[in-house]
Amino acid sequence: MVRYGENNTIMYSALIGKLGGAAVWGEVEAPEELLRPMRVGESSSLKVGQQCLAIGNPFGFDHTLTVGVISGLNRDIYSQTGVTIGGGIQTDAAINPGNSGGPLLDSKGNLIGINTAIFTQTGTSAGVGFAIPSSTVLRIVPHLVVRAGLNIEIAPDLIANQLNVRNGALVLLVPGNSLAAKARLLPTTRGFAGNIVLGDIIEAVDDKPVSGF
């Protein structure tokens, strides 16, 4: 976790020692100029056979580094929710539960992907891991920053049109513990007779009309 402190300093969580064999975490203050972001590599120039390194927290073993090669490119990554992410990087670097969200690096330490999933029949690494390429990350992250904390699902234009919603953004889903739920935004539901009950429709943000998200 990172937060800004006073006098242009940054406070971030760090391992400061061990007590009785247990890790002790604390908040450390550091001048902003001493914190350098990770360099982002060009995932579009990757080659099969190129060395790569995965960093993560597999099975709770933090700061774990594994080494492998790029096994394939432009793989489709299938999620349990049915969402397919195209352009994935396949690697044989060991990726296990706890690695997801960690960086995949090239041999120069540049970020080339975000470890995301594995193909396995045992629940552990079978040498077939996948990462979202850095080019996709760079394209998506700005949208995540803009929408951080929104935590709602908006109806696509096709569905909104079928429901005769021509203006604004129709709220489909509102997670139970989200800020949107606390703000009492209403999702789209089905009535007792099976009819569709429209949720809230967001017509404007900061007095600016919206037609979707």
C-alpha positions, 0 to 999 in steps of 0.5 A, a space after each residue: 500500500 502506498 500513500 502520500 505523506 507531508 513535505 512531498 514524501 511517500 509512505 509505503 508498506 515494507 518488511 521492516 524485520 522479523 519477530 519470532 519468525 513472523 514478518 513484521 510490516 510497518 510504514 516507511 517514509 521515503 522522499 518521492 525522488 528516491 522511488 523509481 517506477 519499474 521500466 515498461 518493456 515493449 511486449 509487442 517485440 517479444 520473441 518465443 524462446 526469450 528469457 523471462 522472470 516472474 515475481 510473486 507470492 505463490 502459496 504465501 512465499 513472498 518475493 519469489 522469483 522464477 525463471 523461464 522463457 516465452 513459450 508462446 504469444 497471442 494466446 487467448 486467456 480464458 477466465 472462470 467468469 467467461 471473459 476472454 483476454 486476447 494477446 496473452 503471453 505464454 511462459 513456462 516460468 513457474 506461476 502458481 496461486 499467489 502469482 496473479 498480479 505480479 510482474 513478468 519481466 524480461 532479462 533486463 528487468 523491464 515489465 513485459 506483462 502481468 501474471 494472470 493465469 495458469 493451465 493446470 489439472 492439479 492446481 499448481 504450475 504445469 509449465 503453462 502460465 499466462 500473462 497480460 502483455 504490457 501493451 494491454 496494461 498500458 491501454 487499460 490502466 488509465 481507464 481503471 484509474 479514472 473509474 477507480 472505486 466505481 465498482 458497478 457494471 453498466 449495460 452495453 449499448 446493445 442491451 440498453 437499447 433493447 431496454 429502451 434506455 436511450 439516454 444515460 448509463 443503465 446500472 446492471 450490477 452493484 456489488 453488495 459491499 461497494 461504495 456504489 451500494 453504500 450510495 444506494 445505487 440500484 441495479 437492474 433486477 427481475 420482478 416476481 413475474 419475471 419482468 425486468 426492473 430497470 436500475 438507476 440510470 446515470 444521466 450526468 457526472 459533474 453536470 456533464 451528460 453521459 451515454 455510457 461508461 
